[in-house]
């Protein structure tokens, strides 16, 4: 059907979807697969197949499975960005690098809100817990183990320390932790994190 100016309305049978539409189609397929199969069970090829696109397009838009997950689940932290920042600190200051980077994320209102939402969901929903657990184990702990000489147990203990700290600070708002400055928290927690990462 044509409009008064002679242009054809509608997409037309031969027109391919544009970049934005294709990207959203991939994200929708990824959300469904992550929910159904978990992080480990959803491959890039399976996501591409569900979205009816070439796997190269998934790579083009998101780089890797972590990138798809971060976008699809609106995860506010990309491990491929944060870990190099942590590793830029010398080995004897990794604990400081970890807590500084963690605070940088958690003290940002826009990123803190979805992080808290994911933690709350994981506490009350097993599917959400499994999805978050698989992603954290593969994308965060696995990569951190490769980048440092820390043991998996040490890395998990450090993560538990920081998550507990942020829950007390931002969810329960326990004083004086809730109103402590970033410098106070860094001075307090960095030595313990350093011990976890080097023991």
N, C-alpha and C positions, 0 to 999 in steps of 0.2 A: 504494500500500500504506500502511495506517495503523499507527501505533504504538499501544501499549496506552492512551495518553492521547487517542487519537482524532485526532492530527495526521498529516498526510500526509507521508510520507518522500519524499526526492528533490526534484529541482528542479521537475518538472512541465513539460509541453511548452510552456506559455505564459509561463513566467517568464523575464525578461530577466536577463542576467548583471549582477552588481553592479559598482560602481566599481572595486574591486580587480581583479576578473577581467578587466574590459574593459581596464584599464590594462596588465595583464600581456600580454594578447592583442596590444595595439598594440606593446608592446616586443618581443615575439617576432617579429612581422611585420617590425618595423624592423630587427632584427638580421639577419634573412634577406635583406632587401633591400639593406642596407648591404654585406653580404658579397658579394652577387651583382652589384650595380650600382655600388658605391662611394658615397661621400658625395654627390657631385654628381648622380649618376644616380638617387638615391632621393628622390622628391618626397613632400611631405606627403600629397598626394592618392593617390599610389601606395601609401603605407604604410597609409592609411585603407582603401583598396580591398582590400589584402591581409588586413587585420585584420577586414574586413567591418563597418566602423563608419563613421559620418558624419565627414567631415573636421573638422567643428566640435568633435568629441570630442577629436581629436588636439590641436587648439589649446587646448582646455579643460585637458587634463592637462599639456601640455608647453610651450605657448606658441608655439614655432617649431621648425624642423628641428634647430637647434643643441640645443635642449632635449631633443628626442627622442634625438639622438645621444649626448649626455652621459649620459642615463639608460640607453639601450639598450646602449651599449658600456662602461658603468660608467666613463666618462671623469671623472676627479676634479676637473676644472677647467671652469668655465662662463665662457666669454669675456664674456658679457653682465654678469657680476658683477665680473670682474677688471679689465676695461678702464676702467670708470668710476673704479675705485680708483686705477689708474695715472694717469689723466687729472686726478685731483684735485690732483696736484702741479703747480706752476707750470712753464711751458715750459723754464726754465733748470735744472729739477731732474727732468726726465722720466726721465733715466737712473737717478737714485736711486729714483724711484717704481717703475721697472721691476724693478730688482734687489731692492728691499724686498718687492714683491708676489711675485716669483718665489721668493724665499727663504721667505716665509710659507707658500707651498704646499709646497715641497720639504722643508722641515724638519719637516713634519707626517708622522709615520710612516704614518698611514692613507692619506693621499693620495699619498705618495711611492711606495708599493709598486705600485699600479696604473700609475702613470706609468712606472716602470722596466719593468714588464711589457710595456707598449705599445711602449716604445723597443726592448726586446729582441726583441719579435715583429717589429717593423718591420725590424730588421736581418737577420732570418733568413727572413722570409716576404714575398714580393712583394705578395701581396694585402693583408696587414696594412700594409705600407709605403705602398701606394697609397691605402688608406683613410685612414690617418693624414695623409698628405701632402695629400689633397684637403680634409680637414677643417681642417687648419692653414692651408692657403692661403686657403680661403673664409672661415672663421669667425674666425681670428686675424689673419693678415696683412692680409686684405682690410679688415676692420673697423679695424685699427690704422692703416692707410694713410688711411682716411677721417677718423679722429679726430685725426690729427697731420699735420704737413707733411713728415714723413719719407718718403723714397723707399722703394719696395718692397725694393730692395737693402739699404738701411740697416736696415730692420726685420728682414729675414732674417739679416743679419750679427749684429744684436743677439741674435736668438733662438739662432743658432748658438753665440755666445759663452756664453750662459747654459746651454744644454743641455750643451755641452762641459764647462763648469765643474761642473755637477751630476753628470755621468758620472764625472769625475775624483774628485769629492768622495764620492759615494755608491756607485759601482760599483767603481771601481778603488781607491778609498780612498788616493789618493796624498797623502803628507805633504810639507809641512805644511798643504796645502790641506784635507785631510779634517778636521783638528782646528781650523782657523781659526775665529774667532768671526764671527757675522753682521756685526758692525760693521767688522771687518777686511776682509771681502769687499766690503761696500758701499763702503768708502773706496777699495778697490783697483779695483773694476770699474765703479762708477757713471760716472766721467769718460769711460771708453771707450764705454760705452753711450750717453752723452749725445752724444758725437761722431758715433756712427752715426745717431742720431735727428735730428740737426740739420744734417748735412752734405748 
